[in-house]
């Protein structure tokens, strides 16, 4: 499953376990820190969406997904 698929699955589920978005095995340093920040931000977006704040939701999630994909690519 790609990073994008895992992230959308994570965002789409109400109680998705966070380990679905664990960083790639070789992620280190700043990339690991950014990965955790972005995943945490996705968590907040998920809660905001559940609370009815739908404006710009898809655009924000897409931006987060691009960051996660870039980090995953660097870890290869």
N, CA, C and O atoms as CSV, one atom per row, in Angstrom:
chain,resi,resn,atom,element,x,y,z
A,1,UNK,N,N,0.860,-1.171,0.000
A,1,UNK,CA,C,0.000,0.000,0.000
A,1,UNK,C,C,0.910,1.239,0.000
A,1,UNK,O,O,1.884,1.295,0.751
A,2,UNK,N,N,0.595,2.213,-0.829
A,2,UNK,CA,C,1.410,3.428,-0.910
A,2,UNK,C,C,1.170,4.329,0.299
A,2,UNK,O,O,0.209,4.149,1.047
A,3,UNK,N,N,2.061,5.297,0.471
A,3,UNK,CA,C,1.905,6.272,1.549
A,3,UNK,C,C,0.565,6.991,1.402
A,3,UNK,O,O,-0.154,7.189,2.382
A,4,UNK,N,N,0.240,7.374,0.180
A,4,UNK,CA,C,-1.014,8.084,-0.095
A,4,UNK,C,C,-2.219,7.226,0.322
A,4,UNK,O,O,-3.137,7.718,0.978
A,5,UNK,N,N,-2.211,5.966,-0.055
A,5,UNK,CA,C,-3.327,5.074,0.298
A,5,UNK,C,C,-3.434,4.894,1.807
A,5,UNK,O,O,-4.531,4.921,2.365
A,6,UNK,N,N,-2.289,4.709,2.466
A,6,UNK,CA,C,-2.309,4.551,3.923
A,6,UNK,C,C,-2.835,5.807,4.602
A,6,UNK,O,O,-3.617,5.724,5.550
A,7,UNK,N,N,-2.406,6.976,4.116
A,7,UNK,CA,C,-2.831,8.234,4.740
A,7,UNK,C,C,-4.329,8.455,4.558
A,7,UNK,O,O,-5.015,8.834,5.507
A,8,UNK,N,N,-4.846,8.225,3.350
A,8,UNK,CA,C,-6.286,8.411,3.136
A,8,UNK,C,C,-7.086,7.418,3.965
A,8,UNK,O,O,-8.140,7.758,4.503
A,9,UNK,N,N,-6.585,6.189,4.067
A,9,UNK,CA,C,-7.267,5.192,4.893
A,9,UNK,C,C,-7.265,5.653,6.347
A,9,UNK,O,O,-8.262,5.508,7.056
A,10,UNK,N,N,-6.144,6.208,6.782
A,10,UNK,CA,C,-6.015,6.711,8.152
A,10,UNK,C,C,-6.986,7.860,8.400
A,10,UNK,O,O,-7.681,7.879,9.416
A,11,UNK,N,N,-7.036,8.812,7.483
A,11,UNK,CA,C,-7.900,9.984,7.637
A,11,UNK,C,C,-9.364,9.587,7.562
A,11,UNK,O,O,-10.201,10.167,8.253
A,12,UNK,N,N,-9.680,8.608,6.731
A,12,UNK,CA,C,-11.074,8.221,6.518
A,12,UNK,C,C,-11.686,7.406,7.638
A,12,UNK,O,O,-12.909,7.275,7.697
A,13,UNK,N,N,-10.881,6.860,8.520
A,13,UNK,CA,C,-11.406,6.004,9.579
A,13,UNK,C,C,-11.487,6.765,10.894
A,13,UNK,O,O,-10.590,7.534,11.239
A,14,UNK,N,N,-12.549,6.546,11.603
A,14,UNK,CA,C,-12.759,7.277,12.855
A,14,UNK,C,C,-11.721,6.910,13.914
A,14,UNK,O,O,-11.204,7.793,14.598
A,15,UNK,N,N,-11.418,5.655,14.056
A,15,UNK,CA,C,-10.505,5.226,15.121
A,15,UNK,C,C,-9.332,4.431,14.569
A,15,UNK,O,O,-8.926,3.418,15.138
A,16,UNK,N,N,-8.799,4.902,13.461
A,16,UNK,CA,C,-7.694,4.193,12.815
A,16,UNK,C,C,-6.457,4.229,13.710
A,16,UNK,O,O,-6.081,5.299,14.190
A,17,UNK,N,N,-5.812,3.075,13.946
A,17,UNK,CA,C,-4.587,3.087,14.744
A,17,UNK,C,C,-3.492,3.911,14.067
A,17,UNK,O,O,-3.296,3.816,12.855
A,18,UNK,N,N,-2.799,4.696,14.834
A,18,UNK,CA,C,-1.781,5.590,14.285
A,18,UNK,C,C,-0.642,4.831,13.604
A,18,UNK,O,O,-0.010,5.375,12.699
A,19,UNK,N,N,-0.361,3.588,14.012
A,19,UNK,CA,C,0.756,2.865,13.413
A,19,UNK,C,C,0.578,2.640,11.911
A,19,UNK,O,O,1.535,2.284,11.225
A,20,UNK,N,N,-0.609,2.840,11.407
A,20,UNK,CA,C,-0.815,2.754,9.964
A,20,UNK,C,C,0.090,3.749,9.247
A,20,UNK,O,O,0.481,3.529,8.100
A,21,UNK,N,N,0.417,4.831,9.918
A,21,UNK,CA,C,1.273,5.849,9.318
A,21,UNK,C,C,2.625,5.947,10.014
A,21,UNK,O,O,3.171,7.042,10.144
A,22,UNK,N,N,3.168,4.828,10.461
A,22,UNK,CA,C,4.534,4.839,10.966
A,22,UNK,C,C,5.472,5.241,9.837
A,22,UNK,O,O,5.213,4.915,8.679
A,23,UNK,N,N,6.556,5.943,10.149
A,23,UNK,CA,C,7.474,6.378,9.091
A,23,UNK,C,C,8.183,5.197,8.431
A,23,UNK,O,O,8.323,4.137,9.041
A,24,UNK,N,N,8.627,5.376,7.190
A,24,UNK,CA,C,9.408,4.317,6.531
A,24,UNK,C,C,10.637,3.952,7.378
A,24,UNK,O,O,11.129,4.773,8.153
A,25,UNK,N,N,11.116,2.741,7.224
A,25,UNK,CA,C,12.174,2.195,8.081
A,25,UNK,C,C,13.426,3.065,8.147
A,25,UNK,O,O,14.013,3.198,9.220
A,26,UNK,N,N,13.842,3.648,7.058
A,26,UNK,CA,C,15.111,4.396,7.059
A,26,UNK,C,C,14.935,5.893,7.288
A,26,UNK,O,O,15.854,6.663,7.010
A,27,UNK,N,N,13.802,6.317,7.776
A,27,UNK,CA,C,13.567,7.739,8.021
A,27,UNK,C,C,14.307,8.160,9.281
A,27,UNK,O,O,14.162,7.540,10.334
A,28,UNK,N,N,15.115,9.235,9.163
A,28,UNK,CA,C,15.929,9.692,10.282
A,28,UNK,C,C,15.914,11.204,10.385
A,28,UNK,O,O,15.493,11.903,9.463
A,29,UNK,N,N,16.380,11.695,11.518
A,29,UNK,CA,C,16.622,13.122,11.711
A,29,UNK,C,C,15.421,14.004,11.441
A,29,UNK,O,O,14.322,13.764,11.941
A,30,UNK,N,N,15.657,15.036,10.635
A,30,UNK,CA,C,14.627,16.025,10.332
A,30,UNK,C,C,13.447,15.366,9.608
A,30,UNK,O,O,12.296,15.724,9.855
A,31,UNK,N,N,13.725,14.411,8.721
A,31,UNK,CA,C,12.631,13.735,8.023
A,31,UNK,C,C,11.712,13.013,9.004
A,31,UNK,O,O,10.491,13.064,8.852
A,32,UNK,N,N,12.270,12.349,9.995
A,32,UNK,CA,C,11.459,11.648,10.995
A,32,UNK,C,C,10.637,12.651,11.806
A,32,UNK,O,O,9.466,12.413,12.101
A,33,UNK,N,N,11.259,13.765,12.159
A,33,UNK,CA,C,10.544,14.796,12.912
A,33,UNK,C,C,9.396,15.365,12.078
A,33,UNK,O,O,8.281,15.518,12.576
A,34,UNK,N,N,9.671,15.677,10.809
A,34,UNK,CA,C,8.624,16.224,9.941
A,34,UNK,C,C,7.507,15.212,9.730
A,34,UNK,O,O,6.331,15.577,9.716
A,35,UNK,N,N,7.864,13.947,9.565
A,35,UNK,CA,C,6.860,12.896,9.384
A,35,UNK,C,C,5.888,12.904,10.563
A,35,UNK,O,O,4.672,12.883,10.375
A,36,UNK,N,N,6.434,12.936,11.776
A,36,UNK,CA,C,5.586,12.919,12.973
A,36,UNK,C,C,4.740,14.184,13.090
A,36,UNK,O,O,3.586,14.117,13.514
A,37,UNK,N,N,5.293,15.323,12.723
A,37,UNK,CA,C,4.514,16.566,12.735
A,37,UNK,C,C,3.349,16.504,11.752
A,37,UNK,O,O,2.233,16.906,12.081
A,38,UNK,N,N,3.610,16.001,10.546
A,38,UNK,CA,C,2.566,15.930,9.523
A,38,UNK,C,C,1.485,14.933,9.924
A,38,UNK,O,O,0.299,15.204,9.740
A,39,UNK,N,N,1.878,13.790,10.467
A,39,UNK,CA,C,0.885,12.800,10.908
A,39,UNK,C,C,0.039,13.380,12.044
A,39,UNK,O,O,-1.175,13.179,12.082
A,40,UNK,N,N,0.675,14.095,12.961
A,40,UNK,CA,C,-0.075,14.747,14.035
A,40,UNK,C,C,-1.051,15.773,13.494
A,40,UNK,O,O,-2.171,15.896,13.989
A,41,UNK,N,N,-0.627,16.503,12.486
A,41,UNK,CA,C,-1.503,17.485,11.862
A,41,UNK,C,C,-2.672,16.800,11.156
A,41,UNK,O,O,-3.796,17.302,11.181
A,42,UNK,N,N,-2.408,15.652,10.528
A,42,UNK,CA,C,-3.501,14.883,9.911
A,42,UNK,C,C,-4.513,14.458,10.974
A,42,UNK,O,O,-5.718,14.452,10.723
A,43,UNK,N,N,-4.020,14.103,12.156
A,43,UNK,CA,C,-4.919,13.738,13.254
A,43,UNK,C,C,-5.854,14.907,13.589
A,43,UNK,O,O,-7.055,14.715,13.776
A,44,UNK,N,N,-5.299,16.100,13.661
A,44,UNK,CA,C,-6.117,17.274,13.979
A,44,UNK,C,C,-7.098,17.572,12.846
A,44,UNK,O,O,-8.244,17.942,13.101
A,45,UNK,N,N,-6.656,17.413,11.602
A,45,UNK,CA,C,-7.564,17.616,10.464
A,45,UNK,C,C,-8.718,16.622,10.519
A,45,UNK,O,O,-9.868,16.972,10.255
A,46,UNK,N,N,-8.395,15.384,10.864
A,46,UNK,CA,C,-9.426,14.344,10.943
A,46,UNK,C,C,-10.476,14.726,11.985
A,46,UNK,O,O,-11.676,14.589,11.746
A,47,UNK,N,N,-10.018,15.204,13.140
A,47,UNK,CA,C,-10.959,15.613,14.193
A,47,UNK,C,C,-11.778,16.829,13.755
A,47,UNK,O,O,-12.979,16.892,14.018
A,48,UNK,N,N,-11.140,17.790,13.092
A,48,UNK,CA,C,-11.851,18.984,12.627
A,48,UNK,C,C,-12.920,18.591,11.608
A,48,UNK,O,O,-14.025,19.132,11.624
A,49,UNK,N,N,-12.592,17.656,10.728
A,49,UNK,CA,C,-13.557,17.202,9.726
A,49,UNK,C,C,-14.740,16.527,10.407
A,49,UNK,O,O,-15.887,16.726,10.006
A,50,UNK,N,N,-14.463,15.730,11.436
A,50,UNK,CA,C,-15.536,15.056,12.167
A,50,UNK,C,C,-16.426,16.066,12.890
A,50,UNK,O,O,-17.609,15.809,13.114
A,51,UNK,N,N,-15.858,17.209,13.252
A,51,UNK,CA,C,-16.620,18.256,13.932
A,51,UNK,C,C,-17.378,19.157,12.956
A,51,UNK,O,O,-18.027,20.116,13.373
A,52,UNK,N,N,-17.298,18.851,11.660
A,52,UNK,CA,C,-18.068,19.592,10.671
A,52,UNK,C,C,-17.316,20.688,9.948
A,52,UNK,O,O,-17.920,21.433,9.176
A,53,UNK,N,N,-16.027,20.812,10.171
A,53,UNK,CA,C,-15.242,21.830,9.486
A,53,UNK,C,C,-14.707,21.241,8.178
A,53,UNK,O,O,-13.591,20.722,8.144
A,54,UNK,N,N,-15.493,21.319,7.111
A,54,UNK,CA,C,-15.153,20.660,5.854
A,54,UNK,C,C,-14.442,21.578,4.862
A,54,UNK,O,O,-13.880,21.105,3.874
A,55,UNK,N,N,-14.462,22.869,5.113
A,55,UNK,CA,C,-13.878,23.825,4.180
A,55,UNK,C,C,-12.378,23.571,4.005
A,55,UNK,O,O,-11.632,23.501,4.981
A,56,UNK,N,N,-11.960,23.436,2.777
A,56,UNK,CA,C,-10.563,23.217,2.396
A,56,UNK,C,C,-9.968,21.908,2.899
A,56,UNK,O,O,-8.759,21.705,2.787
A,57,UNK,N,N,-10.777,21.026,3.442
A,57,UNK,CA,C,-10.269,19.782,4.017
A,57,UNK,C,C,-9.437,18.986,3.021
A,57,UNK,O,O,-8.310,18.598,3.328
A,58,UNK,N,N,-9.980,18.740,1.834
A,58,UNK,CA,C,-9.253,17.938,0.842
A,58,UNK,C,C,-7.938,18.585,0.445
A,58,UNK,O,O,-6.932,17.893,0.286
A,59,UNK,N,N,-7.930,19.898,0.282
A,59,UNK,CA,C,-6.702,20.599,-0.094
A,59,UNK,C,C,-5.642,20.465,0.990
A,59,UNK,O,O,-4.472,20.232,0.687
A,60,UNK,N,N,-6.036,20.609,2.239
A,60,UNK,CA,C,-5.090,20.452,3.350
A,60,UNK,C,C,-4.543,19.027,3.405
A,60,UNK,O,O,-3.340,18.828,3.575
A,61,UNK,N,N,-5.409,18.052,3.264
A,61,UNK,CA,C,-4.963,16.657,3.300
A,61,UNK,C,C,-4.008,16.384,2.146
A,61,UNK,O,O,-2.984,15.728,2.338
A,62,UNK,N,N,-4.322,16.872,0.960
A,62,UNK,CA,C,-3.435,16.671,-0.193
A,62,UNK,C,C,-2.052,17.260,0.059
A,62,UNK,O,O,-1.046,16.643,-0.291
A,63,UNK,N,N,-1.991,18.436,0.655
A,63,UNK,CA,C,-0.697,19.048,0.963
A,63,UNK,C,C,0.084,18.161,1.941
A,63,UNK,O,O,1.288,17.964,1.781
A,64,UNK,N,N,-0.593,17.641,2.928
A,64,UNK,CA,C,0.055,16.753,3.890
A,64,UNK,C,C,0.552,15.476,3.199
A,64,UNK,O,O,1.646,14.992,3.492
A,65,UNK,N,N,-0.251,14.944,2.290
A,65,UNK,CA,C,0.140,13.719,1.586
A,65,UNK,C,C,1.382,13.942,0.737
A,65,UNK,O,O,2.243,13.065,0.659
A,66,UNK,N,N,1.484,15.094,0.104
A,66,UNK,CA,C,2.672,15.390,-0.714
A,66,UNK,C,C,3.929,15.416,0.158
A,66,UNK,O,O,4.985,14.947,-0.266
A,67,UNK,N,N,3.823,15.952,1.353
A,67,UNK,CA,C,4.970,15.979,2.265
A,67,UNK,C,C,5.353,14.552,2.672
A,67,UNK,O,O,6.530,14.195,2.642
A,68,UNK,N,N,4.369,13.744,3.048
A,68,UNK,CA,C,4.649,12.363,3.437
A,68,UNK,C,C,5.273,11.579,2.288
A,68,UNK,O,O,6.202,10.802,2.505
A,69,UNK,N,N,4.777,11.772,1.079
A,69,UNK,CA,C,5.338,11.078,-0.085
A,69,UNK,C,C,6.786,11.485,-0.332
A,69,UNK,O,O,7.622,10.643,-0.659
A,70,UNK,N,N,7.085,12.773,-0.178
A,70,UNK,CA,C,8.454,13.252,-0.389
A,70,UNK,C,C,9.401,12.644,0.650
A,70,UNK,O,O,10.516,12.242,0.317
A,71,UNK,N,N,8.958,12.578,1.897
A,71,UNK,CA,C,9.797,11.987,2.947
A,71,UNK,C,C,10.007,10.501,2.665
A,71,UNK,O,O,11.123,10.000,2.799
A,72,UNK,N,N,8.952,9.797,2.279
A,72,UNK,CA,C,9.065,8.369,1.978
A,72,UNK,C,C,10.020,8.139,0.815
A,72,UNK,O,O,10.788,7.177,0.822
A,73,UNK,N,N,9.979,9.009,-0.176
A,73,UNK,CA,C,10.871,8.886,-1.330
A,73,UNK,C,C,12.329,9.064,-0.907
A,73,UNK,O,O,13.208,8.342,-1.379
A,74,UNK,N,N,12.584,10.022,-0.022
A,74,UNK,CA,C,13.952,10.253,0.445
A,74,UNK,C,C,14.467,9.083,1.273
A,74,UNK,O,O,15.672,8.834,1.317
A,75,UNK,N,N,13.561,8.367,1.927
A,75,UNK,CA,C,13.958,7.243,2.780
A,75,UNK,C,C,14.336,6.006,1.965
A,75,UNK,O,O,14.922,5.066,2.501
A,76,UNK,N,N,14.009,6.004,0.692
A,76,UNK,CA,C,14.324,4.817,-0.144
A,76,UNK,C,C,15.777,4.731,-0.470
A,76,UNK,O,O,16.202,3.803,-1.157
